[in-house]
Amino acid sequence: MVALNLVNRPNKRRQAPDQVSELTTNRLSIYLRCLHELDANGVQTISSQALAEQFQLNAAQIRKDLAYFGEFGVRGVGYYVKELRRHLRQILGLDRKLRVAIVGAGNLGLALADYPGFRQEGFEIAALFDAAREKIGQHSRGGVPIHDIKELKRIARRERLDISVIAVPAPHAQLVVDQVVAAGIKGILNFSPGALHVPEDVKLKSVDLTVSLESLSFYLAQGEIDG
Amino acid sequence: MVALNLVNRPNKRRQAPDQVSELTTNRLSIYLRCLHELDANGVQTISSQALAEQFQLNAAQIRKDLAYFGEFGVRGVGYYVKELRRHLRQILGLDRKLRVAIVGAGNLGLALADYPGFRQEGFEIAALFDAAREKIGQHSRGGVPIHDIKELKRIARRERLDISVIAVPAPHAQLVVDQVVAAGIKGILNFSPGALHVPEDVKLKSVDLTVSLESLSFYLAQGEIDG
């Protein structure tokens, strides 16, 4: 497999990261999840067509997305499942442990701290932070310690935190984001509604759970009209 | 404004719902959120260009997305904020109350039951369900009652539930989905990892929180390589 590694190695520089849309990276994540499932089922190679059919994806889109990063397919064979999975993990930066802190130890923060998908992909939930005295010193069900938000800077350095998840009520979100930025954390995943501001060297991604519910509402409304 | 209403009314039949991608409906939700903010700030009209600039969107994309559903822009004026908001709410099926049940009263289910964004857009979180005896009869912090999952069918009918949110551990998810389908609920928002199966007349949307974290990981990895 050495030759294959040389031929198929990902080319991270082929495209500047700003030109790769979040929709593309989201799809890479989904492909990775599919490859996990194929590998668990003992599948060794798969064509883009078969991959698309099995997981209700678009074969042309798969080929186009992967072509951004290198030549992974082998003519007449398709993709080697384990190989492609390794490459996708590398492209997504998952070939190293990323250390995550969650700010806000309410229901959402505690749910995220123990969310199985995070651990599975190599994220390490290292710490929870909260301001409520009665929570500090406690742990999530999965054993993540809850620290005082005042300790954020010190613990971010000690624990080498890469990413902070924001799970606090909207009125506190910007203040918390400012503290996270001041602590030197460069990646933020935000669950609070409303616009937040970060410096240019910090990557902020917001998850709005309402959008998902509204998309469902759209399809239900259409069904009633047309059906 | 009567004339405007006649000219600009949404045309839900212009495109079959299956041809409108989830990415489009997701963007409509985001536009709606922007219009709320503009309206709250007293803005009465806005061009697609200004809307795009203010919220870091794409003006051509906005025009294209809206054109699927009708003629909302007025030459030389742009969009009337309140009008467009009303139309978007109608297109997304938010002009009626949608009644939501959450199955799973763990941290995630409880967090979702009290998630402020859901209520804001007119979703009514009517019930939580769980199988754990000690949770049944309790309430979320926001006052949503927790029922026995065995009561799902009866309560779904009584409460006229439209949507069910699945917030149970992955090994139980398919069983719960089957119960939701048997209770006659046609819209499912799933937070459990793994593939789930539903009949054709049920719309299932899955939210994978890991995808968001991985997208962030991608940008952090690229930053380290290029920077």
Boltz contact constraints between the chains, C-beta under 6 A:
constraints:
  - contact:
      token1: [A, 12]
      token2: [B, 225]
      max_distance: 6.0
  - contact:
      token1: [A, 17]
      token2: [B, 219]
      max_distance: 6.0
  - contact:
      token1: [A, 17]
      token2: [B, 222]
      max_distance: 6.0
  - contact:
      token1: [A, 22]
      token2: [B, 215]
      max_distance: 6.0
  - contact:
      token1: [A, 25]
      token2: [B, 215]
      max_distance: 6.0
  - contact:
      token1: [A, 25]
      token2: [B, 218]
      max_distance: 6.0
  - contact:
      token1: [A, 26]
      token2: [B, 211]
      max_distance: 6.0
  - contact:
      token1: [A, 26]
      token2: [B, 215]
      max_distance: 6.0
  - contact:
      token1: [A, 29]
      token2: [B, 211]
      max_distance: 6.0
  - contact:
      token1: [A, 29]
      token2: [B, 214]
      max_distance: 6.0
  - contact:
      token1: [A, 92]
      token2: [B, 214]
      max_distance: 6.0
  - contact:
      token1: [A, 92]
      token2: [B, 217]
      max_distance: 6.0
  - contact:
      token1: [A, 92]
      token2: [B, 218]
      max_distance: 6.0
  - contact:
      token1: [A, 93]
      token2: [B, 217]
      max_distance: 6.0
  - contact:
      token1: [A, 93]
      token2: [B, 218]
      max_distance: 6.0
  - contact:
      token1: [A, 93]
      token2: [B, 220]
      max_distance: 6.0
  - contact:
      token1: [A, 93]
      token2: [B, 221]
      max_distance: 6.0
  - contact:
      token1: [A, 94]
      token2: [B, 217]
      max_distance: 6.0
  - contact:
      token1: [A, 98]
      token2: [B, 217]
      max_distance: 6.0
  - contact:
      token1: [A, 107]
      token2: [B, 107]
      max_distance: 6.0
  - contact:
      token1: [A, 107]
      token2: [B, 110]
      max_distance: 6.0
  - contact:
      token1: [A, 107]
      token2: [B, 111]
      max_distance: 6.0
  - contact:
      token1: [A, 108]
      token2: [B, 111]
      max_distance: 6.0
  - contact:
      token1: [A, 110]
      token2: [B, 107]
      max_distance: 6.0
  - contact:
      token1: [A, 111]
      token2: [B, 107]
      max_distance: 6.0
  - contact:
      token1: [A, 111]
      token2: [B, 108]
      max_distance: 6.0
  - contact:
      token1: [A, 111]
      token2: [B, 111]
      max_distance: 6.0
  - contact:
      token1: [A, 117]
      token2: [B, 193]
      max_distance: 6.0
  - contact:
      token1: [A, 117]
      token2: [B, 210]
      max_distance: 6.0
  - contact:
      token1: [A, 121]
      token2: [B, 210]
      max_distance: 6.0
  - contact:
      token1: [A, 123]
      token2: [B, 213]
      max_distance: 6.0
  - contact:
      token1: [A, 187]
      token2: [B, 216]
      max_distance: 6.0
  - contact:
      token1: [A, 187]
      token2: [B, 220]
      max_distance: 6.0
  - contact:
      token1: [A, 189]
      token2: [B, 212]
      max_distance: 6.0
  - contact:
      token1: [A, 189]
      token2: [B, 213]
      max_distance: 6.0
  - contact:
      token1: [A, 189]
      token2: [B, 216]
      max_distance: 6.0
  - contact:
      token1: [A, 193]
      token2: [B, 117]
      max_distance: 6.0
  - contact:
      token1: [A, 203]
      token2: [B, 219]
      max_distance: 6.0
  - contact:
      token1: [A, 205]
      token2: [B, 212]
      max_distance: 6.0
  - contact:
      token1: [A, 205]
      token2: [B, 216]
      max_distance: 6.0
  - contact:
      token1: [A, 207]
      token2: [B, 212]
      max_distance: 6.0
  - contact:
      token1: [A, 210]
      token2: [B, 117]
      max_distance: 6.0
  - contact:
      token1: [A, 210]
      token2: [B, 121]
      max_distance: 6.0
  - contact:
      token1: [A, 211]
      token2: [B, 26]
      max_distance: 6.0
  - contact:
      token1: [A, 211]
      token2: [B, 29]
      max_distance: 6.0
  - contact:
      token1: [A, 212]
      token2: [B, 189]
      max_distance: 6.0
  - contact:
      token1: [A, 212]
      token2: [B, 205]
      max_distance: 6.0
  - contact:
      token1: [A, 212]
      token2: [B, 207]
      max_distance: 6.0
  - contact:
      token1: [A, 213]
      token2: [B, 123]
      max_distance: 6.0
  - contact:
      token1: [A, 213]
      token2: [B, 189]
      max_distance: 6.0
  - contact:
      token1: [A, 214]
      token2: [B, 29]
      max_distance: 6.0
  - contact:
      token1: [A, 214]
      token2: [B, 92]
      max_distance: 6.0
  - contact:
      token1: [A, 215]
      token2: [B, 22]
      max_distance: 6.0
  - contact:
      token1: [A, 215]
      token2: [B, 25]
      max_distance: 6.0
  - contact:
      token1: [A, 215]
      token2: [B, 26]
      max_distance: 6.0
  - contact:
      token1: [A, 216]
      token2: [B, 187]
      max_distance: 6.0
  - contact:
      token1: [A, 216]
      token2: [B, 189]
      max_distance: 6.0
  - contact:
      token1: [A, 216]
      token2: [B, 205]
      max_distance: 6.0
  - contact:
      token1: [A, 217]
      token2: [B, 92]
      max_distance: 6.0
  - contact:
      token1: [A, 217]
      token2: [B, 93]
      max_distance: 6.0
  - contact:
      token1: [A, 217]
      token2: [B, 94]
      max_distance: 6.0
  - contact:
      token1: [A, 217]
      token2: [B, 98]
      max_distance: 6.0
  - contact:
      token1: [A, 218]
      token2: [B, 25]
      max_distance: 6.0
  - contact:
      token1: [A, 218]
      token2: [B, 92]
      max_distance: 6.0
  - contact:
      token1: [A, 218]
      token2: [B, 93]
      max_distance: 6.0
  - contact:
      token1: [A, 219]
      token2: [B, 203]
      max_distance: 6.0
  - contact:
      token1: [A, 220]
      token2: [B, 93]
      max_distance: 6.0
  - contact:
      token1: [A, 220]
      token2: [B, 187]
      max_distance: 6.0
  - contact:
      token1: [A, 221]
      token2: [B, 93]
      max_distance: 6.0
  - contact:
      token1: [A, 222]
      token2: [B, 17]
      max_distance: 6.0
  - contact:
      token1: [A, 225]
      token2: [B, 12]
      max_distance: 6.0
